[in-house]
């Protein structure tokens, strides 16, 4: 009898959940029965060191001009960068001089007027989650060291924090929602005796209300019994509902009670899918992969004013990015980029883009040629745009990065391939490679 397939992360509109699995409402508060179901695979820091040492690294920089290729290994990503260290030094010196000038101007203003100059108001309007921010988040989540959060013996969960129906009363600006989230972090520390370690993401519902997703490990037991503290002596689920409703604190009793009953959720089934760095990053970016979920990344009209924006869409607490690097010879870098580009192409990854679409047109007959052979199609009647899926083009500028399930293993295989290429070329042309 074949064993049932293990649950995996499915980034599509169709759910990948097994109907026979335990639902989130049937999971006990301590979640002890799910310990054996969670088998994380997060590379340790010493694996990064071994992978970086496997490359044939260049000697230290001697100050000469020109870019130097560098391979960056992280738990869930491998990158090839080309940095001009001499240019970077000059840019750092210019930035230091600029900041010194700003400080001198502020000091002169303080001496003359007795106060610092007023901070100019922001005139930026944020309407949606930008593609550049998505890319930064994906790479950051692939480079995080999840040892303080996800490890054998603990059960992660996806925690959701929502707002009541009349959400504008309690969150008229984006800064108000962020204050609620930071208040939850402070109360978590006081109630459970430890800092809140998590990855969080802000999204929006169709009605415009914001909500937060937090990948975290829910604490076991009950909250510390502190006199007068809201939620003292309660288990996690009840503590979260009571405390989040108290933080949002809607003035209308009816909205407050409704928010108390359905303002939070703890989904262990989603948390169990966070088994490696890439799966964590894919989960938090999945809503931007399909048009059906893109509304969750669009800022509501009520927040689309200068100073009222949503602020950061994502972040992490209690975690830090861990990378290791080694500088490569130019020939090694070329082979590495080509290999990574072909590997990425073989994965068949696609992305949704906006492409122009032209319909109709007016035929112009050119004398003396008659008929369709002499006609020219000019002046399009209608030009619009449509959403299509195109193959993702990775590493197309001789540099870039790839998200992988196990960064050290991928980098180690790449280093072994480069060593094989050097040996092959050296044997092919006697006396050939100076760096072999």
SVG drawing of the C-alpha trace seen along z (x, -y; Angstrom):
<svg xmlns="http://www.w3.org/2000/svg" viewBox="-23 -83 75 85">
<polyline fill="none" stroke="black" stroke-width="0.4" points="0.0,0.0 1.5,-3.3 1.9,-5.9 0.0,-9.2 2.0,-12.1 3.5,-14.5 1.9,-17.9 3.8,-20.5 3.6,-24.1 1.3,-24.7 1.4,-28.2 -1.8,-28.1 -5.4,-29.2 -6.4,-25.5 -5.8,-24.4 -3.2,-21.8 -4.6,-20.7 -5.6,-17.1 -9.3,-17.0 -8.5,-14.2 -6.0,-16.3 -6.9,-17.8 -8.4,-21.3 -7.1,-24.2 -10.1,-24.3 -9.3,-20.7 -5.7,-21.4 -5.2,-21.5 -3.6,-24.6 -0.4,-22.9 -0.2,-21.3 1.9,-18.4 0.4,-15.9 2.0,-17.6 5.6,-17.4 6.4,-14.3 4.7,-15.8 7.2,-18.7 10.6,-17.9 12.4,-21.2 15.4,-21.4 17.2,-24.7 20.9,-24.8 23.2,-25.6 25.8,-28.4 28.7,-26.0 27.3,-24.6 27.5,-28.0 31.2,-28.3 32.0,-24.9 30.2,-25.9 32.0,-29.2 35.4,-27.5 34.7,-25.0 35.2,-27.7 38.6,-28.6 38.7,-32.1 40.8,-35.0 43.5,-36.6 42.6,-39.7 41.9,-42.9 45.0,-44.9 43.2,-48.2 43.0,-48.0 40.1,-49.4 37.4,-47.2 34.6,-44.9 35.3,-41.7 32.9,-38.8 31.7,-37.4 29.5,-34.4 27.2,-34.9 25.9,-31.7 22.9,-31.9 20.5,-29.3 18.0,-29.6 19.8,-31.6 22.9,-31.7 24.0,-34.9 26.7,-36.2 27.6,-39.8 30.0,-42.1 31.3,-44.9 33.9,-47.5 35.5,-48.0 37.4,-51.1 34.2,-52.8 32.5,-51.7 35.2,-53.4 34.8,-56.6 31.0,-56.5 31.4,-55.9 33.7,-58.9 31.2,-61.1 28.3,-59.9 30.3,-60.7 31.1,-64.2 27.4,-64.8 26.3,-63.8 28.9,-66.0 27.6,-68.9 24.0,-68.2 25.2,-68.1 27.0,-71.4 23.9,-73.0 21.6,-71.8 24.1,-73.0 24.2,-76.4 20.4,-76.5 20.3,-75.5 22.7,-78.3 20.8,-80.9 17.2,-80.0 17.5,-78.0 15.9,-74.9 16.4,-72.3 14.8,-72.7 11.4,-71.1 11.3,-67.8 9.6,-68.1 6.3,-66.3 6.3,-63.3 4.6,-63.8 4.9,-60.2 1.7,-58.2 1.9,-54.4 -0.8,-52.6 0.4,-49.0 3.2,-46.7 6.0,-47.3 7.8,-44.6 11.1,-45.8 9.9,-45.4 8.7,-41.9 12.1,-41.0 13.9,-42.4 11.5,-40.5 12.0,-37.2 15.8,-37.5 15.8,-38.6 13.6,-35.7 15.9,-33.3 18.9,-34.7 17.5,-34.6 18.9,-32.3 15.8,-30.6 17.5,-28.7 15.9,-30.9 12.5,-30.2 12.1,-27.0 13.8,-23.9 13.0,-20.3 10.7,-20.0 8.7,-23.1 5.5,-23.6 5.3,-26.8 1.9,-28.3 0.6,-31.1 -1.1,-33.6 -3.6,-36.1 -4.6,-39.4 -7.6,-41.1 -9.7,-44.3 -13.4,-44.8 -15.9,-45.8 -15.6,-49.5 -11.8,-49.4 -11.3,-53.1 -12.4,-54.1 -9.4,-52.4 -6.9,-52.5 -7.5,-55.7 -3.8,-55.8 -1.2,-53.2 0.8,-54.3 -2.0,-53.3 -2.0,-49.7 1.7,-49.5 1.4,-50.8 -1.1,-48.0 1.3,-45.4 4.2,-46.8 2.0,-46.9 1.3,-43.2 5.0,-42.5 5.5,-44.4 2.6,-42.6 3.8,-39.2 7.2,-39.9 5.6,-40.8 3.1,-37.9 5.3,-35.0 8.7,-36.1 10.4,-36.0 10.6,-38.2 8.3,-37.6 10.4,-36.0 8.5,-36.0 8.2,-37.0 5.3,-39.3 3.5,-40.5 0.8,-43.2 -2.1,-42.6 -5.5,-44.0 -8.9,-42.4 -11.4,-43.2 -13.2,-45.6 -10.0,-47.5 -9.3,-46.5 -5.6,-45.6 -4.6,-42.4 -1.3,-40.8 0.2,-37.3 2.9,-36.2 4.9,-33.0 5.9,-32.2 6.0,-29.5 3.0,-29.9 4.0,-29.6 2.9,-26.6 1.1,-26.7 -0.6,-29.8 0.3,-33.5 2.1,-34.8 -0.4,-35.7 0.3,-39.4 -2.1,-41.4 -4.4,-43.6 -2.8,-42.4 -5.3,-41.6 -5.1,-37.9 -3.3,-36.7 -3.7,-33.0 -5.1,-32.2 -3.7,-29.7 -2.3,-31.1 -5.5,-31.2 -7.7,-32.9 -4.8,-35.2 -4.3,-36.3 -8.0,-37.0 -8.4,-39.0 -5.2,-41.0 -5.6,-41.8 -9.2,-43.0 -7.9,-45.1 -5.1,-46.6 -7.4,-47.6 -10.1,-48.7 -13.0,-49.6 -15.2,-52.1 -18.5,-50.5 -19.3,-47.5 -20.9,-45.5 -17.9,-45.8 -15.6,-45.1 -17.4,-41.8 -17.4,-40.7 -13.7,-41.4 -13.1,-39.6 -14.8,-36.5 -13.2,-36.4 -10.3,-38.8 -7.5,-36.3 -6.6,-32.8 -3.8,-30.3 -3.2,-27.9 -0.8,-25.1 -1.4,-23.4 0.1,-26.5 3.0,-26.6 3.9,-23.0 4.7,-23.8 7.5,-26.1 10.2,-23.4 13.0,-25.3 13.9,-28.9 12.6,-28.9 9.2,-27.6 8.9,-30.4 9.7,-33.0 7.3,-31.4 4.4,-31.4 4.8,-35.1 5.0,-36.0 2.3,-33.6 -0.4,-36.3 1.6,-38.3 1.9,-35.3 -1.8,-35.2 -4.1,-38.0 -6.9,-36.5 -5.0,-37.4 -3.3,-40.6 -6.0,-42.8 -4.4,-41.9 -1.4,-44.0 -3.4,-47.1 -3.6,-49.9 -7.1,-51.1 -8.2,-54.5 -8.4,-55.8 -4.7,-55.3 -3.6,-56.7 -2.7,-60.2 0.6,-61.8 1.5,-60.7 -1.3,-58.1 0.5,-55.3 0.9,-51.7 4.6,-52.0 6.5,-48.7 4.6,-45.7 6.8,-43.1 9.5,-42.6 11.0,-40.2 11.7,-40.3 14.4,-38.3 16.1,-37.0 19.1,-38.1 20.5,-37.5 23.4,-35.1 25.6,-35.0 29.0,-33.8 31.0,-34.9 34.1,-34.3 35.5,-36.2 35.8,-34.3 38.1,-34.5 36.4,-36.1 36.3,-32.8 34.8,-31.0 32.2,-33.7 31.2,-33.4 30.8,-29.6 28.9,-30.0 26.4,-32.5 25.8,-30.4 25.2,-27.3 22.8,-29.1 20.9,-30.6 20.4,-27.2 19.4,-25.7 16.8,-28.4 15.5,-28.0 15.1,-24.3 12.8,-24.9 10.2,-26.4 9.5,-29.4 7.1,-32.0 6.0,-35.4 3.0,-37.5 3.7,-40.6 1.6,-43.3 2.0,-43.1 0.6,-45.5 -2.2,-44.2 -3.2,-45.9 -6.5,-45.3 -7.7,-46.5 -6.0,-49.0 -6.7,-51.0 -5.4,-49.6 -3.9,-52.3 -3.7,-51.5 -0.5,-52.6 -0.8,-53.6 -0.4,-52.2 -0.3,-48.8 -3.8,-47.5 -5.1,-44.7 -3.9,-43.5 -0.3,-43.1 0.0,-46.8 -1.8,-47.7 -0.1,-49.0 -1.6,-48.6 -1.4,-51.9 -3.0,-53.8 -4.1,-51.2 -7.7,-51.6 -7.2,-50.3 -4.1,-49.5 -4.6,-48.0 -2.7,-45.9 -3.2,-42.4 -1.8,-40.2 0.2,-37.2 2.6,-34.8 6.1,-34.8 9.2,-32.7 11.3,-34.3 14.7,-35.5 17.3,-35.0 20.9,-36.0 20.6,-37.8 23.1,-40.6 26.0,-38.4 24.9,-38.6 21.8,-37.9 20.5,-35.5 18.4,-32.3 16.2,-31.0 16.8,-27.4 15.7,-25.0 19.2,-24.3 21.7,-27.1 24.9,-25.3 24.1,-22.1 23.5,-24.1 26.7,-26.1 28.7,-23.0 27.5,-21.4 28.3,-24.5 31.8,-24.6 32.5,-21.0 31.3,-21.8 33.6,-24.8 36.5,-22.6 35.7,-20.0 35.5,-22.7 39.0,-24.0 40.5,-20.6 38.8,-19.9 40.1,-23.1 43.6,-22.6 43.7,-19.2 42.3,-20.4 44.9,-23.2 48.3,-22.4 49.5,-25.3 46.1,-26.9 44.5,-28.3 46.5,-30.6 44.0,-30.2 43.5,-26.4"/>
</svg>
